[in-house]
Amino acid sequence: MKPQVFLSYAREDLDSVRKFYADLKKRKVNIWFDKEDLGPGRWKKSILKAIARSTFFVICISQAALRKTGDEPGFVDEELHTAWEIAQAQSDTAFTIIPVRLEDCDRGDHRLSVYHQYDLFKDWDGVLDRLAVRFGGFSLSDKQATDERTADQKMIERLQSKADAYYFAGDYAKALSLFNVVAGQEEEALGKVSVHILLKKGVVLAGLDRHEEALEAFDKALEINLDYADAWSNKGVVLAGLDRYEEALAACDKALEINPDFANAWYNKGVDLAGLDRDEEALAAYDKALKINPDFVNAWSNKGAALGRLDRHEEALAAYDKALKINPDYTDAWYNKGAALRHLDRNEEALVAFDKALEINPDDAEALLGKQIMLQALGLEG
């Protein structure tokens, strides 16, 4: 009997997931999808039973899905938690978590980019063919294709997939532990650690505020491949976090020499230039990022911040509104919009913006202070 694949996703991505499901069915994959396989009765219990019966747990990653994991779990997060428990209780040959990105997105801080094993938005049919072969189906482009990975390669990829799932959910400590295991497996089986694992180690080390170790991981990746744009870009992120903006800028420029269409690197360059008080140049960098990726929400927000520092508050408002159209739950954009409105003496609108920020994050100290100032300005406190 073919292994079962469980499909986990955010409801906002239903159209894309339906196509994903249908295309895998064409490739004769045994896939469980609630919209097709969930019968009458206690639906939640049925879903959890389906996870337990599955060999592969595919979590579809998107901006919408990421907003349902982490600090305020939605059902996607509960499904993922259940999958982790199953994965930990069974051998890696019995159950595997596989993150599949539907769009170019990343967990939390969008300045961090990381190479992912299955990115549907880059090569839909090619990725589906590879997944289908792995899941016991077949490739439409080559029906004779078989899974030619060695046992060691399969084990390494399973561990990578599990580590990726922890990374997406923001559990960097567990992700790092698994990436270290993968690195050891690669060293033993292949005689070297891959640049992609070194990159991922660097990213999670940065997430754990272990910045010097993160830089060391990126440098090791660059020793292997000096033209690895992702390593240069992420090295720049860590250097910027250490306020070493000149070095960070140089790292971003290296990434852009290799890949001029690297939106994250243009964004990172903007952050570095802003850190050096070169806001006009930062705006140009953010615009480069947005030309490549018009939905780059952090670039819109940071563009607004740079415009605000240049006292171009009406333009800043327009940038924040762009960010909030893409992600209405972006707390920083609501706070910054409130600050821009305050500068324009539009205090009642500023109060609404600060309240929006506090609805999303009641512990946002800056938004709370902004609200108190607006209440005083409007004579509504005291």
C-alpha positions, 0 to 999 in steps of 0.5 A: 500500500502506498504511504499516505500524505497528510496535507496541512494548510491555511484556509486562505490558501485553499485555491492553491492547495486544491491545485496542489492536491489535484496535481499530486493525485494526477501523479498517483499520490495517496494524499489526505485532504480535508476538503475531499476526505473528511467525512461526517462526524467529529472533524477534529478527531478525524483530522488527528487520526489522519495525521497519525495514519500518515507517513508524510506530513506536508505543511504548506507555507505562506504568509497566511499560514505563518500568521497561524503559527507561533505566538497565537496558534491556529489549527495549522499550528495544532496540526503541526504540534501533533505532527511533531509529537508523532515524529518524535515518537516514531523513527524517521523512516516512519514519519516525516514532516515536509514544509512546502512553500507556496510563495516566497516567504519566511518565518518572522523577520523577512530579512532572513532568507534561507534555501528551502528544499521544496519551493513550489513557486519556483518550479511548480511542475518540477517540484511536484514531480520530485515530491510525487516520486518521493511519496510513492507516485510518479513523475509526469515528465519522466514516468520511469523516474525513481527515487535514486537517493541513497539510504544516507541521503534519505535520512539526511533529507528527513532530518532536514525536513524536520529541522525546517519545520521547527525553524518555520514555527520559530523553535530555533533551539530544536531546529539548531539541534537537528541541523547539527545532527544533519551536519554530522550525518553529512560529514560522515556520509559525504565527507563534508557539510553542505553550504545549505546546512551551514546557511541554515545553521547560521540563520537559526543561530542568529535567531538565538542571538548567537551572532558570532557563531552565526557569522562563523557558519556563514563564513564556512559556507562562503569558504566552500562557495564564495558566490553563495548570495544567500550566505552574503545576504544573511551575513549582512543581516547579522552584521547589521544586528551588531551595528556593524553597518559598513561591513553589513553593507559590503556583504549586501553588495557582494550578494547583489554582485552575484544576484542583482535581482535578490529582493532580500539583499536590496532590502537588507542594503536599505536597512544598512544605509538607514543605519548609517543615516543615509535615508535617501539611498536607503529609499532607493534600495527599498524601491529596488526590492519593491520593484522585484517583489511588490508585496515585500511588506517589510520593505514598504514599512521600512520605506515609510520609516525612512520617509518619516525621518525625512519629514515626508509624512504623507508619503510615509503614510502611503507606504504604511498603507501598502504594508497593511494592505498586504498584512493587516496584522503588522503591528509595527506598521500600525504603530508607525502609521500612528506616529506619522499621523501624529506628526501631521496633527491628525490625532484622532486617526493616530489614536485609531492606528495605535489602538489597532496596534494594541489589538494585535499586540496588547503588550506593545509598549511603544503603541501604548505610549503613543495612545496615552500621548494621543489621549492627552492631546485630545483631552480624553485622559485625566 
